[in-house]
Amino acid sequence: MTPFARKKRGRLRAFFLRPRTLLCLVLAALVLAAVIVDGCVFPLRHAAAFASMPALSARAEGELRVHFVDVGQGDCTILEFPDGKTMAIDGGDGSLRANAAAVGYCLALGITRFDCVLLTHTDADHAAGLAELLSCFGADTVLYPAACEETGEETGAADGEAYARFLAEAEACGAKLIPARAYAHLLSEREELFYYLLMLAPLSRGEYKDANDASAVCWLEYAGNSVLFTGDAPAEREEELAELFLATGGEVFSLRVPAYGREVALSPDLSKLTFLKAGHHGSNASTGDALLTLCKPEAVFFSAGAGNGYGHPSADCITRVRALVPDAQIWRTDELGSILLTLSADGSASVRAVRR
């Protein structure tokens, strides 16, 4: 090595050993690592989610668990099926607080990718957070509210942006997109742990005036227990479902599908509903007389934000539930935080608030 080369090497070594240079190199490495993690592993904007993870035990064999996640004034329900599949129904309003709650909940459950997600309708307090969940975890199948696109209603800027991002994230994660209409369904992979989720609305022949009117309604059944999710459907649509059920003896919602090497009948019996997710966060315009009188659920779940400006759940709605179904338990996320409904293979069920 020539004297010049030795001198140059010494200068370079001295440069890289300077404290300021070392600090800059460490910071550059951290930035690079952060970029890689954010792009390939987990979005760093949701780092707060790790602090929002609730204390949850693992799902026991044969259990189906329904998590009503406290995302403030919005909706987010996460399902764990007995065959190990997972599903999200709506995702909250996309605020920092709601995203931390929803993402943290999924992390606590060990979810790495959803088998399915359902967006009931295009309102931002349902769609914005679900777009975030898709960004973080992805999904194999996405049920999207096609009927809402056909209403011709002028949506607000926030709703339109949230829905557009939801669709973009669904496509980006490679999900199979299926319109959320009546008769779309999911089945268990294992016959001995048979469950099914069946869309009851919107009906393809319906004419809908706005996104709430076109909201998806779905029925979940397992081991003799059932849960009805009504999104933001108004009482008029609930009444239509009740009338169709009574007029046809339930045949209007029945469906025969191939499964387990034979035909299986999916036959929701609204008159024997066990659990009801109240419509539209407990708005007085939902969870009406017709639905409550027909279904008479054992418990009603309300998803609303503490102290929200809409007054959800409304006093009139609560009064109506207590008057028409006096024995029904009432569970509210605005009072209790996240709520866990567990359905067991032996037909038993339990409900509890979730500890943070």
N, C-alpha and C positions, 0 to 999 in steps of 0.2 A: 504494500500500500504506500502510495506516495505521500510526502509531507502534506501536500494540498488536500488529499483525500482524508487524511487523518484529522486535519484541522476542520474540514467541513463536517465530518462525522461528530467531532466533539461539540461543534456549535449546535448541530441538530439535537444531540443528546441533552445538552444544557437547556435548549428551548423546551423540549418535552418534559423536562424535570421541573420546570418552573411551576410554582403552586397555581398561578393563574391559568397556565396551559392545562395542567392536570384537571383543574376544576371544570374548564370548558369542555375537555374530552369526556369527563364523567357526565356532565349535563347533556352533551350531544348524544351519548350512549343511552341515557334515560329517555330523551325525547324520541330517539329511534325505536326503543323498546315500546314506548307508549303508543307510537304510531302503529307498530306491528300488532300490539294487543288490541287496540281500538279497531283496526281494520280486519283482523283475522280471528280474534278470540272473543272479545266482549267489549261493547261500547263503553268507553270510559265516562261518558256523560251520566251513566247509571251507577257510578261508584257508590253513591249514597244508598243504593239498594242493599248493599251488604250490611248496612247498619239497620235496615228495616226488616231483616229476615225474622219471621216469627218462630216461636218454639213449637215445632211440629214433629210428632213421632212418625215413623214410617207407616204407610198403609199396610194393614194386616191382610193376610191371604183371604180372598173372597169378599173383601170390602169394596164398596163403591162410595167414594167421598165427594161431596159437593162443597166447595169453598166459596162462600160469599165474601169476597175480598173488600175490605174497607178502603175504597179509593176516593173518599170524600163524596162530593155531589156528582156521582156518575155510576156506572155499572161495570162490574167485572166479576165473572164467576169462573172458577177453574174446576174442572171435573177430573177425577182420577177413577178410571174404570177398573173393574176387578181383574181384567186380563192384562192390566199394565198400561193400557193406552191413556193418553191425556188429551184434554180439550179445553179451550178457552171460549167463553161466550162473552163478547164485548171486553173492553179493556180500560175504561175510565177516560178522563178528559185530556190526558196528555200533559197535565201540569207536572212540575218537578215532584211534588208530594205524591200525586197519584201514581206516577211512573215508578217512583222508589218503592211504593207499597206493592204494586203489581209485580214488578220485576223481582223484588226481594222475596215475595211469596213464592214465585216460581223457583228461585234459587233454593229456598228452603225445602221445596218438594223434590229437588234434584232433577228438574226438567231440563233437558238439553235440546229437545225439539218436540213441538206439539204434533200429535197425530192429526188433529183437526182443530180449526178455529171457526167460530160462527160470529159474524157481525149481524146483529138483529136489524139495524137500520143505520142510516147515514149520519145521524146527529153526532157532533164532535165529542160529546161526553161519553160516547160509546166507541167511536171510531178512532179517535186520536191515540188513545192508549193502546188499542189493539194493534195499530201500526207499529208502535214501539215494541210490543211483545213479539211481533213478527220480525222486527229488525234484530232483536236480541236472540230469539230462539228459532225462528222459522216454523214452518208447518208443512205436513205432507198434503193436507187437503184444506181448502178455504171455502166456506159457504158464504157467499156475498149477497147483499140485498138487492137483487136485480129488480124487484118490483118497485123499489124506491126510485130507481132511475127512470121509471116509466110514468111517474106521477105528473111530470111536467111542472112541478112546483119549483119556484125560484128558491134555491137554498142560499143560506147566508154564507159569507166568505169563509168563516171558520169551519163550518160544516163541509163545504166543498173542498177546502184544502185538506181537511182531515181524511175525508173519504178518498181523495185522489192519492194521498200518501199511503193509505191502507192498501189500495189496489197496487200501487207501485211496489210496496214491500212484499205483497203476496206474490207478485210476478218475480221479484228479485230472488226470493228464497226457493223458487222452483215448485211452488205448490200447485196442485191441481185445483182449478177454480170451478165451483159448482154453484148454480143459482140457488139461493135459499128460498125454496118454494115448498108448498104442501107435497108431501110424500117423499121428499129427500130423506134419507135415513142412514143410520149407523148401526152396526150389529157387533156383538161380541165375537171374538175369534174362537172362544171355547164354549161349546154348547152347555157344558156343566155349570158355567158361570154366565148364563144367558141374560143379556140386557139388550135393550134397543132404545135408540133416540129417533123420534119421528117428527118431522115438520108437519104441523097442522095448518099453518098459515104463513104467508099469504097464499090464497087460492089463485090459480092462474087466470080464472075468469073474473077476478075482482077488479073493480075500478077504485083507485085509491087517490085521495085528495092531497095527501102529504106524506112525509117520511114516517111519522108515527102511525098513520093509518095503514101503511104498508109494512109495519113492523113484523118480523118473524115471530112465530109462536111455536114452541116445540115441547114435546112430551118425552119424558125419560122414565123408563120402567125397569125395575130390577127386584127380583125376589119378593113380589107382592107389594112393593112400595112404588110410588110414582111421584114425579116432580113436574110441575108445569111452569115453563118459563115464557113470559108474555112480552118481554121487551118493553116498548113504550106503547103497545097497542091500546087504543082507547076503548071505553066501555061498549061503544057501538060494535066494534069488531069482536069483542068478547061475547056480546049478545048473539051475534051472527053464528059464532062457533057453537054456542049453547043450543041455539035453535036448530042448526043443522044436525047436531048430535041427537037431539030428542026426536026430530022428524024422521031420522033414518035408523034409529036404534043403534047409533054409533057406526053404522056401515060406511058412512061417508068418509071416515078417517081410517078405515081398515085397509090393510095392504098385505098381500101374500108375496113373499120374496123367496128366492132359492137360497138355501143355507144348510150346511151340514149334510149335504147329499139328499135333501128333500125340500119341500115347500114349508115355510114357516109363516104363521099368521101374526101380524102386528096389529093389535086391536085395542087402541086406547079406550078406556072406559072413564070418561070424565066424571061420571057420577060416583066413582070410587077413588077420586084423587086423594093422595095422602098429604102432599106438600105443595104449596103455591108460592111462587116468586111474584110478589105484587107488581102490577104494571106501573111503569112510568114513575118509579121511585116513591110510590104512594100518593101520586096526584089524585085529586078528587075526581078527575075525568076518567080514571081507570079503576080496575078491581070493583066492577059494578055489581048490582043486585043479581043479574042473570047468572053470571059466572059463579058467584059465591053461593047462591041458592042451589045451583046444580051440583057443584063440586064439594062443598062443605069440607074443606081441608082440615087436617089436624093441626097444621101450623102454617103461618104466613110469614114470609121473609121480606123485609123492606131494605133496599139499598139506597141510602141517602147520606148526605154530608151533615155533620153536626153544625147546627146553627145556620143552615143554608138559607139563602134569601127567598127561595120559592115556598118555604113553609112545608117542605116534604119531610115525612109523610103528612098529609093533611089530616086535621082533626076529624073532618067528615069521613074520610076513608077509614080511619081507625075505628070510628064509631060504627060505621057500616059493617065492618068485619065483626066487631063484638056483638052487634045486634043479630046478624044473620048466621054467624057461626060462633056462638058464645063459648064453646069449649076449645076453640082454636088458640094455640099459643102464638104470641107475636114476638118476632125477633127482628131487631133493628140495628143496622150497622152504625147509625148515628149515635146510638146509645152504648153499644157493646163493642164496637170495632168489628173486625172480621169474625165470621161465624162459620162453623164447620158442621155440616150434616153428614152423618155416617150411616149408610145402609149396609146391613150385613146379609150374608147368604142365607141365614136362617129366618129372614123376614123381620128381624128386629131393627130398630132405628134409634139413633141418639143425636142430640144437638148440643153444642157447647160453644161458648165464646173462645176465641183463640188468643192465647197469651203472646205478648211481644217479648 
